[in-house]
Amino acid sequence: MSISAQEYQAAVTAAGHCQCRNDSPGSCSGAHPGTGPFCLARTGDPEGPLLLAPVDPNTPDHEAAQLPADHLLVLCRACYGRRHHRALKARSARALADLNSAQLALDLDA
């Protein structure tokens, strides 16, 4: 079961604005112009519609579609993009560290 259009609309309407706060899980950790640690982007703003995203940015899309509303955040496109980019960079850094560890563990004398 995935989130319906009605559930999306209800979540966005209830939130009223982007729920990104730098002191909360799932935030973009960026500077929000004019508001500091929190974002106040709204549905009608020029940035476009608000998005629903899992609190954990590493949740795969096929799992995110099944999450209940209390595991989702309403985010503007800018916060979603910053958060996604930060999570992607962290995954890439972890993968590189794992690769380096694996290469160092190789026994080249065998």
N, C-alpha and C positions, 0 to 999 in steps of 0.2 A: 504494500500500500504506500503510495507516495502522497505528498501534500497536494491538496486540491487548490483550485483557484480561490475558492471561498475561504479556505484556511489561510492562504497567503494574504488575501485582502484583510482578513480579521487580524492577523498578526501585525501587519503594517499599520493598519488603522489604530490598533491598540497602542502600538509604540509611538506613533505620531512623528517620530524623527529617528535619525541614525542612532543606534544604541552604543556606538563606540565610545569607550572611556578608557583612557590609558591605565587606569588602576584596576581594570576588570579583565578576566580571562577572555581571550579572543580579540583583544583590541589590536589596532594597527600600529600602536606605539608611535604615531606620528604627531606632529604639531598641527593642531586644527586651527586654521586662521581665524583669529578673533575670539576664539573660545578656549584656547589652551589645551587642557587634557581631555576635553570631551567634544563631540561633534553634534551639531544641531541641524544638519542637513535634513530637509523635509521632502516629502514625495513630489511636490510641485516645483522644487528647485530646478534650475537649469542643468544640473549635473545628471538628471534623469531619474528614473524610478528607483526606489529603495529595493534592496535585494535581501533575501533570506539566506543566511549562511550558518553552517554549524559553528558552535562555540569553539570547537577544536578545529583549527584550520588544516590539520592533517587528515581529517576524515575524508575518505574517498567519496566521490559523488554518488555512487550507487548506495552507499550507506547513509549519506546525508539526506537522501530523498525519503528515507524511512524514519528519520528521527522525529520524536515528539516535539511540540512547540517549545517546551522548556529547555531544549538542547539547541535552540536556534537563536540567532541574533538578527536583528534588522540593521543592515549596513548600507551606507551610500556607496556609490561606485568607487569613489576615491579611497575610502577606508578599506573597502573590500580589496581593491587593487594593491594597496600598500601591504595589507596583511598577507595576501596571497604571495606577493613578491618576497616578503620577509620569510615566510614559511618555505618557499622554494629554495631560497639561498641557504637556509638552515639545513634542509634535506640534502642539498648538493654538498655542503661542507661535511656533513656526516658521512655521505657516500665516499667522498675523497679521503677522509680519515680512515674509513674502513678499508679502502683500496690500499692506502699506504701501509696500514698494519699488515694486510695480507701479503703485500709484496715483500715487506721486511721479514716476514715469517718463512718465505720461500728458502728452501735449502738448495742453493745453486751448486754445491759441491757434489751432489748425489748423482 
